[in-house]
Structures are given as C-alpha cells and as structure tokens.
Amino acid sequence: MGLIIGDENATQGMTKAIYDKIRQVMEPIDGIEGQQLEDIRASWKKLSYAIAHGVVSHIKSNMEIKKIKTIDRVSVQGSTGTAEPSAHAHSVAIAAEDEDLEFIETNYPAGQGHVE
C-alpha cells in the first residue's frame, strides 16, 4: 500500500487516521456540543490534513531504502551470433537459470523518487 495523504474532509488515508485518533482522544469536550462541536471538528480535519501532508511528503522526499532483500527466479536463454571474418553461426546454446537469485534494494541513486 502506498502512502496516501487523504483529503481535507478526512475521509481517507493518513488524514482520516489522524482525525479519528484526535476525536478519540479529545472528545467529549465538556460543555461543547452542536454547531460549536462541528466547527471544532472542521478545524481538526484541517489540522489532520496538514499533519498528514507534511508527514507523507517528508517521507516520500527523504526516505532511505536499506537492507531490503527480494528473491526471484531468473532465466536467460540465447545462442551465439555470427563470428567474423567467416560470418557463420556457432551451434552453442546458452541457458542459465537461478531459482533463488537474491536482489538487494538500495537508496541509489539519491534516494528520491523510489516511494509513491
């Protein structure tokens, strides 16, 4: 799953998670209800969006990828081409397969643009 900021109405992504937590921690507010509470919630939504936007944008711009290993299967097949000066093909076939080839992800180059 990608890092999703969400929207100013706090209906999705990190914005919604932050807003839901703010409500859980802050409510009820003694003596506050009705329209006054709705106005406060609207402010919390804006605050949640601002926090989520800053956090997700910062992570996407500055994340460093280190020590992540993946394993996959690789298969290579082919044959030799023509050889000069006689320009004839050789009948040698090339076949290689590795079922547990390990790839190590890095922060190269410069780390930016790897995370969406």
N, C-alpha and C positions, 0 to 999 in steps of 0.2 A: 504494500500500500504506500502510495506517495504521501508526502507531507502536504496536507490540504489546509490552507488558511481558513477558509469558510467565508462568511459574508457578514455584513453589518447588522443583519437581523438575527444572528446567532442561530441559524437553522442547520448548520453543518460544520464539519471539520473541527480544527482546534478551537476556533471561536466558540462553537457550541459547547465543547468540553469545558472550556474555561468559564463560560457563562453559567453552565449548570452547576459547577463547583462553587462559584460565587453565591448563587442562590441558596445552595445547600448550607453554606457556612453563614451567610448573612441574614437569612430570613428565619423566622419572622422578625420584623422590626417593631419594637414596642411603640404603639400609638400611631403607626403609619399603615394606611390601607387605601383602597380605592384608587383614584386617579393619582394621588401622590405616590403610591407604591408603583404604579405603572410607569410614571415618569422616572423613578429611581431605576427600575428595571431597564428602561430605554438607555439610561446612562451606563448601566452595567454592560449592556450589549455593545455599545460603542467602545468602552474600555476593553472588553474581551476581544473585540476585533483588533484594536490597536496592539494589544499584547501578542495575540496570535500572529499578526502580520509581522511584527518585529522579530519574534522568535523564529518563525518559519523562514523568513527572508534571511536572517542571520545564519541559520543552519545551512541553508542552501548555498550561501555565498562562501562559507568558511569551513564546512565540514572536511575533515581529512579522513581518507579511506585507508585503513591499515590492517594488515594481518587477516584479510578475508580470503578464504580458500574455497574454490569450487572444483568439482571433479566432473569430467565429461568424457565422452568417447570421441576419438578422432580417427578418421580413416582416410588414407591417401592412396590413390591408385594412378598409374600412368605408365608410359613407356618412353624409351629414348627417342629423340628426334633424329634427324639426318646428320651425318658427320661429313665434314669437308676433308679432303678435296673430292672424294668419290661420291658424296651426296647420297649415300644409301642408308636405309633404316636398319637399326640393330634390333634383334628379336629379344631383347632383355626386357622383362616386365618388372615394374616396381610396385610393391604392395606393402603397406605398413598400417598397423592398427594398434591402438593403445586404448584399452577399456577404462583405465583409471588415471588418465592424464590429469595432473593437478595444475590449476591455474591460480596464481596469487594476484589479487586485485591490489592496485596501488593508487596513490594520490597523484600519479603522473598523467598528464602534465599539469602542473599548477593547481590541481585540486578543484578548480571551479568548473561548473557545468556538468558534473557527474551525477548529481542528485536532482530528481524532479519532484 
